[in-house]
Amino acid sequence: MLRLKQNGRITITEIIELFDCSEATARRDLDILEKNGSVIRTIGGALLEGFLAVKEVSFTEKQQKLWVQKEAIARKADELIEEGDIIGLSGGTTTFLIARELKKREGITVVTNAVNIAMELADNDALQVVVIGGVMRGKSYELCGPLAEKTIEHLNIGKMFLGIDGLTLEQGPTTYSELEAQTARTLLSHSQQTIAVFDHTKLDRASLFSIAPLDALYGCITDDGADPAFLRKLAERGVQVYSANV
């Protein structure tokens, strides 16, 4: 922990060299520290909790926040979806609510890497649900990693609805997880349009990992609590802005 406190981050290679242990032991120790809430795991290492301005919270914790606003955003997203569309849904509370709206629909193909979204749609036989495989992250229920990315490479998505943890003009859409960022990046590259969906608290706030530059977004949907000046800046940068009235 001393090296972590000094630098804010550590790699698997550094742990092996410092403690003369195996890679398996290093990874197991980091897993234990992550479960204790001491570190945030990244690919190839870990970050010290507190090194980030805001820590990642679980899906269950997110459910308690701004639920009405997120429902309004989901309804607005549903308005943009037409019968015959192939849409993508990343993990997240807002995209989960989009899935709930889609349960009323038919003739739509939904591609998702989120286990809970797939389960939410499972009882509607009028929808085709394509689940991307991978390693599940417990905080978001998202399936990520090389297996997920390999599957996505064979898909063609029309409208991708992307849940994010932050959005700034400089960093674009961002997230807390390196794995999720990489998988989301692959989803974007195989989508005709990407629409970020988020409540107003995510605006002008950056999480650790950038998903893509701002110009990779076709549009965004947020609630009517968002700062109008910031939304105008997004529009000036070519992002189609949709506001959901609560």
LUMMAR-27713 format. One record per residue (C-alpha): residue number from 1; x, y, z; residue in one letter. Coordinates in pm, 1 decimal. Example, Ala and Ser with C-alpha at 12.3 -4.5 7.8 and 13.67 -1.06 7.14 Angstrom:
<rs>
(1; (1230.0; -450.0; 780.0); A)
(2; (1367.0; -106.0; 714.0); S)
</rs>
This chain:
<rs>
(1; (0.0; 0.0; 0.0); M)
(2; (295.6; 233.8; 54.5); L)
(3; (374.9; 247.3; -319.3); R)
(4; (5.1; 303.1; -392.9); L)
(5; (-16.1; 590.3; -143.4); K)
(6; (296.4; 748.5; -290.0); Q)
(7; (200.1; 721.2; -658.4); N)
(8; (-175.7; 673.3; -655.5); G)
(9; (-142.6; 371.0; -883.6); R)
(10; (49.0; 43.8; -920.9); I)
(11; (90.8; -220.3; -1191.8); T)
(12; (97.3; -599.3; -1169.6); I)
(13; (459.3; -591.6; -1289.9); T)
(14; (557.9; -354.7; -1007.6); E)
(15; (393.4; -580.3; -747.2); I)
(16; (577.7; -885.5; -880.5); I)
(17; (910.2; -700.1; -868.1); E)
(18; (849.3; -548.2; -522.8); L)
(19; (733.6; -865.0; -348.0); F)
(20; (892.9; -1136.5; -566.0); D)
(21; (556.6; -1308.0; -609.0); C)
(22; (370.7; -1471.0; -895.9); S)
(23; (133.1; -1285.0; -1126.3); E)
(24; (-156.6; -1492.4; -988.8); A)
(25; (-72.1; -1384.0; -633.0); T)
(26; (-47.1; -1018.5; -736.1); A)
(27; (-385.2; -1028.2; -907.5); R)
(28; (-546.4; -1210.3; -613.3); R)
(29; (-415.2; -951.6; -366.3); D)
(30; (-549.7; -666.5; -579.3); L)
(31; (-886.8; -841.9; -601.4); D)
(32; (-897.4; -858.4; -220.4); I)
(33; (-808.6; -489.4; -190.5); L)
(34; (-1078.2; -400.7; -442.9); E)
(35; (-1341.7; -596.2; -246.5); K)
(36; (-1235.8; -408.3; 66.8); N)
(37; (-1286.4; -78.7; -115.4); G)
(38; (-919.0; 17.5; -91.7); S)
(39; (-838.4; 26.3; -463.3); V)
(40; (-1001.0; 51.0; -805.0); I)
(41; (-887.2; -223.0; -1043.6); R)
(42; (-763.1; -133.4; -1390.0); T)
(43; (-624.6; -348.4; -1670.2); I)
(44; (-278.8; -447.9; -1550.3); G)
(45; (-295.0; -290.0; -1206.5); G)
(46; (-494.1; -70.5; -969.1); A)
(47; (-560.4; 286.5; -858.0); L)
(48; (-579.1; 401.7; -498.5); L)
(49; (-934.7; 480.2; -387.4); E)
(50; (-948.7; 855.9; -349.8); G)
(51; (-707.3; 907.9; -641.0); F)
(52; (-1024.2; 990.7; -837.2); L)
(53; (-1245.7; 1283.8; -751.8); A)
(54; (-1553.0; 1060.6; -744.8); V)
(55; (-1560.8; 686.6; -694.5); K)
(56; (-1765.1; 440.3; -895.6); E)
(57; (-2089.4; 332.6; -734.6); V)
(58; (-2289.8; 16.6; -796.7); S)
(59; (-2599.5; -16.4; -1013.8); F)
(60; (-2811.7; -52.2; -698.8); T)
(61; (-2676.3; 273.8; -554.7); E)
(62; (-2732.5; 455.2; -884.6); K)
(63; (-3093.5; 336.7; -886.6); Q)
(64; (-3163.3; 562.0; -590.8); Q)
(65; (-3057.9; 879.7; -771.3); K)
(66; (-3262.2; 1097.1; -1008.8); L)
(67; (-3492.4; 810.1; -1104.8); W)
(68; (-3767.3; 1039.6; -1239.5); V)
(69; (-3518.9; 1223.0; -1462.1); Q)
(70; (-3380.1; 896.3; -1594.0); K)
(71; (-3730.0; 770.4; -1673.8); E)
(72; (-3792.9; 1087.5; -1875.3); A)
(73; (-3467.0; 1035.9; -2065.5); I)
(74; (-3567.3; 675.9; -2138.4); A)
(75; (-3903.9; 788.8; -2278.4); R)
(76; (-3728.3; 1041.1; -2503.4); K)
(77; (-3491.4; 769.1; -2627.6); A)
(78; (-3788.6; 544.3; -2702.7); D)
(79; (-3928.5; 819.0; -2929.5); E)
(80; (-3614.0; 797.0; -3144.1); L)
(81; (-3648.2; 420.7; -3199.5); I)
(82; (-3848.7; 287.8; -3493.4); E)
(83; (-3975.0; -58.4; -3576.0); E)
(84; (-3704.4; -250.2; -3760.2); G)
(85; (-3418.5; -67.6; -3585.7); D)
(86; (-3110.0; -246.5; -3459.1); I)
(87; (-3017.7; -64.5; -3141.1); I)
(88; (-2741.1; -105.0; -2885.6); G)
(89; (-2770.8; -57.0; -2510.7); L)
(90; (-2463.3; -38.1; -2290.9); S)
(91; (-2494.8; -96.3; -1916.4); G)
(92; (-2630.0; 164.6; -1677.5); G)
(93; (-2943.2; 270.8; -1494.5); T)
(94; (-3065.0; 499.0; -1775.4); T)
(95; (-3015.1; 237.5; -2045.8); T)
(96; (-3188.6; -16.1; -1820.7); F)
(97; (-3492.6; 213.6; -1816.9); L)
(98; (-3475.3; 238.4; -2197.7); I)
(99; (-3498.1; -141.2; -2200.8); A)
(100; (-3811.9; -117.4; -1985.6); R)
(101; (-3967.3; 117.1; -2241.2); E)
(102; (-3877.4; -125.4; -2520.0); L)
(103; (-4066.3; -406.7; -2349.6); K)
(104; (-4380.6; -247.0; -2496.2); K)
(105; (-4242.4; -256.3; -2850.6); R)
(106; (-4199.0; -514.6; -3124.1); E)
(107; (-3989.9; -566.8; -3436.2); G)
(108; (-3670.6; -428.5; -3284.1); I)
(109; (-3332.2; -595.4; -3236.9); T)
(110; (-3150.4; -503.0; -2917.0); V)
(111; (-2776.2; -562.7; -2882.8); V)
(112; (-2647.5; -535.1; -2526.6); T)
(113; (-2349.9; -630.9; -2312.1); N)
(114; (-2549.3; -583.9; -1988.8); A)
(115; (-2687.2; -898.0; -1823.9); V)
(116; (-2965.1; -716.7; -1637.2); N)
(117; (-3088.6; -548.9; -1956.2); I)
(118; (-3100.1; -882.3; -2138.1); A)
(119; (-3299.1; -1032.4; -1851.3); M)
(120; (-3539.5; -736.3; -1849.1); E)
(121; (-3618.3; -796.7; -2217.6); L)
(122; (-3624.3; -1176.6; -2199.5); A)
(123; (-4001.9; -1212.6; -2169.1); D)
(124; (-4084.6; -1013.2; -2485.2); N)
(125; (-4081.2; -1256.1; -2777.1); D)
(126; (-4150.8; -968.8; -3019.3); A)
(127; (-3797.7; -837.7; -2965.5); L)
(128; (-3474.6; -1001.4; -3076.9); Q)
(129; (-3208.4; -970.6; -2806.7); V)
(130; (-2841.1; -1024.5; -2886.9); V)
(131; (-2619.0; -1059.4; -2580.3); V)
(132; (-2248.2; -987.1; -2612.5); I)
(133; (-2032.7; -1225.8; -2409.7); G)
(134; (-1740.3; -1140.1; -2187.3); G)
(135; (-1630.7; -1102.3; -1825.5); V)
(136; (-1902.4; -950.1; -1605.0); M)
(137; (-1833.8; -645.0; -1388.8); R)
(138; (-2042.0; -671.6; -1073.7); G)
(139; (-2096.3; -297.0; -1028.6); K)
(140; (-2263.4; -249.3; -1367.6); S)
(141; (-2357.2; -605.2; -1481.2); Y)
(142; (-2170.8; -532.7; -1804.9); E)
(143; (-1988.1; -803.0; -1998.9); L)
(144; (-1651.7; -666.7; -2112.0); C)
(145; (-1308.5; -761.1; -2236.2); G)
(146; (-1156.2; -928.7; -2543.9); P)
(147; (-1439.6; -1182.2; -2585.2); L)
(148; (-1698.2; -902.0; -2592.9); A)
(149; (-1492.3; -700.0; -2839.4); E)
(150; (-1444.9; -1000.0; -3068.5); K)
(151; (-1822.3; -1054.7; -3080.8); T)
(152; (-1894.7; -687.7; -3150.7); I)
(153; (-1662.2; -692.5; -3452.3); E)
(154; (-1919.6; -906.0; -3635.9); H)
(155; (-2217.3; -679.0; -3559.9); L)
(156; (-2373.3; -377.1; -3729.2); N)
(157; (-2568.0; -152.1; -3492.0); I)
(158; (-2789.2; 131.5; -3609.3); G)
(159; (-2845.3; 345.7; -3298.0); K)
(160; (-2622.0; 296.4; -2996.8); M)
(161; (-2751.5; 433.2; -2665.4); F)
(162; (-2449.4; 481.9; -2443.2); L)
(163; (-2464.8; 513.7; -2065.8); G)
(164; (-2178.9; 725.8; -1930.8); I)
(165; (-2036.8; 852.9; -1601.2); D)
(166; (-1932.0; 1194.8; -1726.4); G)
(167; (-1917.1; 1422.8; -2030.8); L)
(168; (-1692.5; 1720.1; -2100.2); T)
(169; (-1610.5; 1913.5; -2415.5); L)
(170; (-1242.4; 1819.2; -2385.1); E)
(171; (-1258.7; 1451.0; -2282.7); Q)
(172; (-1590.7; 1358.3; -2443.9); G)
(173; (-1786.9; 1073.3; -2280.3); P)
(174; (-1602.8; 906.3; -1991.0); T)
(175; (-1644.2; 615.5; -1750.4); T)
(176; (-1484.1; 475.7; -1434.3); Y)
(177; (-1385.6; 138.2; -1580.7); S)
(178; (-1106.3; 81.7; -1828.4); E)
(179; (-1266.9; -245.3; -1940.5); L)
(180; (-1603.5; -78.4; -1998.6); E)
(181; (-1436.9; 207.6; -2187.0); A)
(182; (-1263.4; -30.5; -2425.9); Q)
(183; (-1577.8; -233.1; -2489.4); T)
(184; (-1785.4; 83.0; -2538.4); A)
(185; (-1525.8; 211.2; -2784.4); R)
(186; (-1569.0; -104.4; -2991.5); T)
(187; (-1949.1; -70.8; -2979.8); L)
(188; (-1921.5; 287.5; -3106.3); L)
(189; (-1698.7; 185.5; -3394.7); S)
(190; (-1966.2; -60.9; -3513.5); H)
(191; (-2261.4; 177.0; -3476.6); S)
(192; (-2401.9; 423.0; -3730.8); Q)
(193; (-2517.3; 667.1; -3462.3); Q)
(194; (-2413.8; 691.7; -3098.3); T)
(195; (-2639.7; 875.1; -2854.5); I)
(196; (-2512.7; 930.8; -2500.7); A)
(197; (-2784.9; 915.4; -2234.4); V)
(198; (-2725.5; 1070.9; -1892.7); F)
(199; (-2881.5; 1287.1; -1622.7); D)
(200; (-2770.9; 1649.6; -1583.7); H)
(201; (-2526.0; 1574.4; -1299.1); T)
(202; (-2291.5; 1403.0; -1548.9); K)
(203; (-2240.8; 1719.7; -1754.8); L)
(204; (-1904.5; 1896.7; -1740.3); D)
(205; (-1764.4; 1615.1; -1526.6); R)
(206; (-1495.2; 1370.4; -1631.9); A)
(207; (-1434.9; 1019.8; -1499.6); S)
(208; (-1099.7; 846.5; -1532.0); L)
(209; (-1125.3; 677.7; -1872.8); F)
(210; (-1228.7; 846.8; -2197.7); S)
(211; (-1451.0; 637.9; -2423.1); I)
(212; (-1421.8; 847.0; -2738.8); A)
(213; (-1378.1; 1209.8; -2848.3); P)
(214; (-1686.0; 1429.6; -2840.1); L)
(215; (-1720.7; 1425.3; -3218.7); D)
(216; (-1781.7; 1048.7; -3204.2); A)
(217; (-2128.3; 1126.2; -3066.5); L)
(218; (-2423.1; 1178.9; -3298.2); Y)
(219; (-2633.0; 1310.4; -3012.1); G)
(220; (-2714.8; 1307.9; -2644.4); C)
(221; (-3027.1; 1291.5; -2429.7); I)
(222; (-3036.7; 1453.5; -2087.8); T)
(223; (-3301.3; 1596.8; -1856.9); D)
(224; (-3427.7; 1954.6; -1839.6); D)
(225; (-3210.1; 2026.9; -1537.7); G)
(226; (-2901.2; 2050.0; -1760.4); A)
(227; (-2716.1; 2379.7; -1795.1); D)
(228; (-2848.7; 2547.1; -2116.6); P)
(229; (-2514.0; 2716.5; -2182.4); A)
(230; (-2332.0; 2382.6; -2179.3); F)
(231; (-2595.2; 2226.1; -2405.9); L)
(232; (-2548.2; 2511.8; -2653.4); R)
(233; (-2175.4; 2438.9; -2659.2); K)
(234; (-2249.4; 2074.7; -2735.4); L)
(235; (-2477.1; 2177.0; -3021.7); A)
(236; (-2208.4; 2411.5; -3156.8); E)
(237; (-1970.8; 2112.7; -3162.5); R)
(238; (-2216.4; 1920.5; -3382.3); G)
(239; (-2385.7; 1707.5; -3116.1); V)
(240; (-2762.9; 1674.2; -3157.8); Q)
(241; (-2910.5; 1762.7; -2816.7); V)
(242; (-3239.8; 1616.7; -2692.1); Y)
(243; (-3389.0; 1742.3; -2366.2); S)
(244; (-3632.5; 1525.3; -2170.7); A)
(245; (-3894.5; 1715.5; -1974.9); N)
(246; (-3955.8; 1578.5; -1625.9); V)
</rs>
